[in-house]
Amino acid sequence: MQVQVLKLREGMKLLELAIPKKTTLPVLHNVLLKDGKAIAGNLEVFVFIDLPEADTECLIPHKPVMQLLKYVHGNEMLTIEANGEIAFSWAGGKSSYPLVKADGYPLSPELEVKIEGTMDGNTLIAALTSISEYCATGEERPVLSGAIIFPGETLDIAAGDGFRMAYQTISESFPIEEPLIIPFRTVKILNSLWQHTKPDVALGDSLVELVMSKRHIDVALVEAKDSEAKLLRVCFSGVTVLIKLIEGNPPNFKQLIPKDIPNKIQFFSGDLELAIKRLQAIAGGDGIVKLTWTNDTMTVSASSKEVGKMEGTLPIQADTPDRVAINVKYLLEYLAGKDGMITMGVTDLSSPVSFRYRASPLVIVMPMKAHWDGEEPEAVEESEEAEEPEAVEEPEAVEEPEAVE
């Protein structure tokens, strides 16, 4: 087969995130060329890139070939042959690699489409990407390690790690009857592919047309005929992503959103972020940042017996004076990259704290137990739990099948 160096280089670059760094199947360190496609995956996700020149079925090692292609002129024609070894040749040189048999590459031969539809890809992928930041990264509860799409006339997308959660509704529809859980690592791959590919057709000539136009994405719920695994197939711009969904029943995150928030506080994100960064070294001990406010001023403070104590103030607008303690890491991660007005909702010292910023997902964070000036010492329980935000409890109704009509 013959292919332009630039075209193969771009395809291999797109596949890079899908190549596992560590795996029990070394064959996955290769890219499969087959039936006009370049394919790579890690058992959780497989990515197919259109490459019509791929008329020879073979495996090529991703890492050494990418290193080679960086230093060959993009307009060169590359010849690839598979005869006892994988041989590459171009006008200025040649290289060869050990032959790995393609029949050991793990791909489902046949897929059966159950549900399919078309959505606005910008809206869907932006929501999944924002939500996935709040997925659990451990393996204790797999259903919390993915971005969840809930069924409905419009789609609710949510994620949570037990101490915080994010929730967003998008004006897109997909006729599913059960939630779909997409692994958070796969969301990262999906977003990278979306950002680094071009639309199939021109969306418009003017800036207004480009902004207003929708870039569509084809989505299908499929099943492999040789297994019961549920897969999500996503197609756009010459790319097909086959995602293995996480199985299980996720929490009903919507029931965790406070329905009545008596106290709303508005402030500029940069003001609070700067105040917290000043005392981050002190708050890093137990992770506690205390927020206390009047109607127009918030005091941000932290203290440590080993390091010291610090406080600062910033202007705000609040319904009523109050206070709350929040994990410093969670606060800084939420504030990062935001440059406008944020609305924080507080019910009491032990109830979830909500954060809203423009069109971003609603974020809920569990507060921390803290000792407040003026309180009796016995009011603070001395236990390990006092240094951690309380976990978000799942509503029991979610686990009762009869609750779903």
DOVEXZA-380427 format. One line per 10 residues: number of its first residue (from 1); for each residue y, z negated, x negated of C-alpha. Coordinates in steps of 0.001 Angstrom, whole numbers, padded with zeros to 6 digits, m for minus. Layout:
% residues N
NUM> Y:Z:X; ...
//
This chain:
% residues 405
1> 000000:000000:000000; 003587:000595:m001043; 006585:m001495:m000030; 010176:m001849:m001191; 010650:m004950:m003358; 013657:m006181:m001345; 011754:m005943:001950; 008730:m007852:000639; 010987:m010428:m001049; 012872:m011122:002193
11> 009633:m011428:004150; 008102:m013802:001601; 011283:m015894:001636; 011096:m016244:005424; 007501:m017440:005121; 008270:m020013:002426; 008647:m023067:004706; 005309:m022326:006390; 003417:m022461:003068; 002011:m026007:002610
21> 002739:m027764:m000682; m000448:m029808:m000395; m003475:m028815:001657; m007228:m029245:001801; m007422:m025446:002292; m006118:m023782:m000903; m006319:m020390:000829; m003147:m021402:002735; m001141:m021097:m000502; m001442:m017338:000021
31> 000267:m014855:002314; m002035:m012676:004376; m001117:m008997:004653; m002865:m007479:007653; m002269:m004974:010473; 001409:m004451:009711; 002154:m008178:009354; 002806:m010713:006603; 001341:m014059:007714; 001616:m017632:006451
41> 000832:m021021:007967; m000207:m024634:007518; m002603:m025231:010464; 000297:m026726:012484; 002199:m023449:012625; 001607:m019819:011649; 004414:m017322:011104; 003975:m013555:011458; 006627:m011235:009956; 006678:m007528:010847
51> 005799:m005508:007749; 004605:m002027:008833; 003712:m001139:005231; 000939:m003792:005225; m001934:m001376:005846; m004318:m003098:003393; m005826:m006477:004323; m005463:m008847:001405; m004159:m012249:000340; m001322:m012528:m002178
61> m000381:m015847:m003849; 003031:m016885:m002537; 004503:m018891:m005421; 003814:m016548:m008375; 004652:m013430:m006375; 007978:m014907:m005238; 008767:m015737:m008871; 007984:m012131:m009818; 010049:m010561:m007027; 013159:m012514:m008041
71> 013359:m010459:m011230; 012448:m006974:m010002; 015222:m004746:m008672; 015252:m004739:m004878; 015324:m000944:m004552; 012123:m000550:m006608; 008937:000540:m004840; 006034:m001842:m005317; 002401:m000735:m005152; m000191:m003356:m004150
81> m003916:m002737:m004597; m006917:m004979:m003905; m009869:m003865:m006064; m011586:m006832:m007678; m008119:m008347:m008200; m004691:m008146:m006589; m002685:m005687:m008667; 001081:m005140:m008457; 002840:m002243:m010174; 006387:m000914:m010223
91> 008405:001456:m012387; 009075:m001179:m015042; 005836:m003143:m015183; 002690:m004498:m013559; 000918:m007787:m012820; m002413:m008952:m011423; m003816:m012043:m009729; m007316:m013300:m008860; m008691:m011873:m005628; m009112:m014382:m002780
101> m011216:m013189:000148; m009161:m012769:003320; m012060:m013675:005619; m011529:m017372:004766; m008026:m017411:006218; m007949:m019609:009391; m006513:m017546:012249; m007523:m017604:015929; m008819:m014108:016705; m007920:m013954:020389
111> m005213:m015599:022478; m004940:m015830:026246; m001440:m015959:027721; m001032:m018662:030391; 002741:m018702:030950; 005485:m016533:029511; 009230:m016143:029857; 012516:m015292:028138; 015261:m017762:027223; 018565:m017962:025386
121> 017329:m018626:021878; 020585:m020102:020587; 020560:m022761:023310; 016863:m023605:023025; 016614:m023789:019239; 019914:m025653:018826; 018709:m028294:021310; 015281:m028628:019688; 016857:m028939:016238; 019332:m031644:017294
131> 016665:m033594:019169; 014065:m033401:016375; 016236:m035614:014144; 015121:m038560:016304; 011359:m037952:016110; 009099:m040542:014525; 007985:m039473:011047; 004891:m041695:010899; 001439:m040886:012224; 000884:m044051:014271
141> 001845:m042395:017575; 001599:m038589:017392; 003371:m038087:020753; 006558:m039497:019186; 006463:m037117:016203; 007664:m034079:018117; 010504:m032706:020222; 009411:m032824:023864; 010225:m030199:026501; 009883:m031631:030010
151> 009237:m029340:033009; 011814:m028778:035751; 014262:m026254:037205; 016255:m026856:034038; 014616:m028086:030850; 015020:m031640:029589; 014431:m032004:025850; 013951:m035422:024266; 012612:m037314:021246; 012440:m040926:020127
161> 010958:m043067:017374; 010739:m046384:019233; 014153:m047705:018147; 016377:m044780:019130; 016107:m041623:021178; 017989:m038441:022024; 018059:m036587:025325; 019577:m033287:026440; 019334:m030989:029454; 019741:m027243:028900
171> 020338:m024623:031575; 017172:m022704:030779; 013900:m022563:032670; 010250:m022109:031723; 007559:m022548:034407; 005488:m025287:032761; 003843:m028115:034692; 003294:m030526:031788; 005486:m031554:028830; 005252:m029557:025613
181> 005446:m031499:022329; 006535:m029440:019307; 005994:m031106:015881; 009328:m031931:014243; 008375:m030122:011006; 007680:m026990:013030; 011117:m027235:014674; 012653:m027127:011186; 010703:m023942:010377; 011643:m022385:013707
191> 015334:m023100:013162; 015256:m021679:009628; 013636:m018461:010829; 016170:m018169:013645; 019124:m018655:011304; 017862:m016164:008713; 016928:m013252:010971; 019167:m010749:012701; 019189:m009902:016428; 016950:m007028:017504
201> 019970:m005213:018967; 023716:m005401:018395; 025266:m008122:020535; 028790:m006690:020549; 031584:m005370:018380; 034314:m007903:019088; 034323:m011610:018245; 034444:m012501:021951; 031386:m010350:022681; 029485:m011935:019816
211> 030320:m015464:020983; 029550:m014812:024654; 026375:m012781:024137; 022968:m014400:024443; 020318:m013790:021817; 017057:m013801:023713; 013767:m015296:022615; 010350:m014624:024172; 008252:m017742:024760; 004640:m017953:025911
221> 002153:m020777:026406; m001176:m019480:025101; m004696:m020723:024475; m007140:m019692:021783; m010326:m018391:023380; m012463:m020076:020721; m010943:m023550:021262; m009124:m025692:023822; m005997:m026092:021684; m002718:m025316:023451
231> m000326:m023141:021500; 003259:m022037:021970; 004090:m018493:020890; 007720:m017720:020112; 008904:m014174:019321; 012259:m012835:018117; 013677:m010308:015641; 010362:m009107:014251; 009086:m012673:013860; 006261:m014368:015774
241> 005725:m018119:015459; 002464:m019610:016705; 002840:m023379:017165; 000027:m025869:017678; 001355:m028358:020228; 000816:m032104:019944; m001558:m033379:022612; m000917:m036519:024652; 001376:m038002:027297; 004894:m038707:025989
251> 007136:m041482:027343; 009457:m040621:030207; 012585:m040915:028098; 014839:m040223:031074; 013938:m043625:032550; 015254:m045281:029392; 018797:m043963:029853; 021094:m046701:031241; 022173:m045742:034754; 025210:m048021:034918
261> 027230:m048624:031754; 029981:m051186:032473; 031814:m050850:029155; 032783:m047547:027514; 034489:m047423:024134; 036100:m044303:022679; 036930:m043792:019003; 037185:m041074:016382; 033929:m040653:014492; 035647:m040416:011100
271> 037389:m043766:011592; 034151:m045623:012279; 032183:m043754:009609; 034745:m044648:006932; 034824:m048302:008004; 031018:m048529:007859; 030733:m046802:004487; 033129:m049364:002985; 030750:m052206:003854; 027463:m050320:003551
281> 026468:m052139:000349; 026807:m055487:002115; 025152:m054403:005363; 022219:m052896:003477; 020551:m056300:003105; 019555:m056957:006715; 020836:m053638:008065; 023243:m055285:010505; 026730:m053984:011268; 028700:m056007:013834
291> 031154:m054253:016123; 033653:m056451:017969; 036535:m055043:019995; 039500:m055673:022232; 040936:m053023:024530; 042544:m051142:021632; 041091:m052381:018318; 037569:m052575:016906; 036581:m054863:014031; 033635:m053686:011941
301> 031992:m056384:009808; 028944:m057220:007718; 027921:m060246:005679; 025301:m061169:003109; 024683:m064447:001323; 023830:m062537:m001852; 026617:m059916:m001835; 029488:m061243:000276; 031234:m060199:003443; 033677:m057540:004545
311> 035428:m056327:007663; 037771:m053557:008699; 039542:m052372:011833; 040097:m049067:013616; 041942:m047992:016782; 039858:m047483:019940; 040130:m047353:023720; 037793:m049748:025559; 037299:m050785:029168; 036821:m054459:028294
321> 036532:m056549:025097; 032936:m057034:023915; 030631:m056872:020893; 027314:m055458:019684; 025271:m055294:016459; 023657:m052032:015351; 021545:m050863:012415; 023790:m049456:009663; 021413:m046595:008832; 021224:m045426:012445
331> 025002:m045546:012820; 025706:m043521:009692; 023043:m040934:010535; 024544:m040475:013978; 028140:m040193:012740; 027327:m037715:009949; 028929:m034308:010489; 030907:m035291:013583; 034686:m034968:013545; 035946:m035766:017025
341> 035979:m038348:019769; 032791:m040321:020470; 032106:m042394:023563; 029911:m045471:023085; 028435:m047225:026113; 027504:m050913:025997; 025878:m053031:028718; 025110:m056286:026876; 023888:m057583:023494; 020244:m056668:024114
351> 020439:m053453:026163; 020342:m049906:024698; 023656:m048603:023324; 024506:m045012:024256; 026499:m042453:022259; 027993:m039199:023551; 029688:m036494:021487; 030804:m033198:023006; 027791:m031050:023948; 025436:m032872:021574
361> 022422:m034745:022966; 022905:m038181:024484; 021681:m040693:021907; 020359:m044170:022715; 020028:m046849:020010; 018542:m050317:020429; 020918:m053088:019234; 020029:m055731:016645; 019923:m059497:016955; 022738:m061121:015012
371> 024462:m064472:014565; 027990:m064381:015918; 030833:m066667:014845; 031211:m069530:017323; 027562:m069530:018385; 025255:m072461:017774; 022775:m071746:014951; 019822:m072379:017228; 020874:m069393:019337; 019527:m067161:016573
381> 015749:m066902:016272; 014664:m066987:012657; 011977:m064357:012533; 011387:m060959:011072; 012336:m059446:014419; 015887:m060727:013956; 016318:m058178:011177; 015070:m055194:013123; 016396:m053467:016229; 014141:m054082:019196
391> 011823:m051232:019999; 012492:m049099:023033; 009947:m050114:025634; 008251:m047412:027619; 008390:m047769:031399; 005004:m048678:032809; 005446:m046065:035520; 004996:m043346:032910; 001420:m044463:032286; 000412:m044557:035937
401> m000943:m041165:037102; m000228:m042006:040719; 003476:m042266:039928; 003553:m038487:039488; 003571:m036727:042845
//
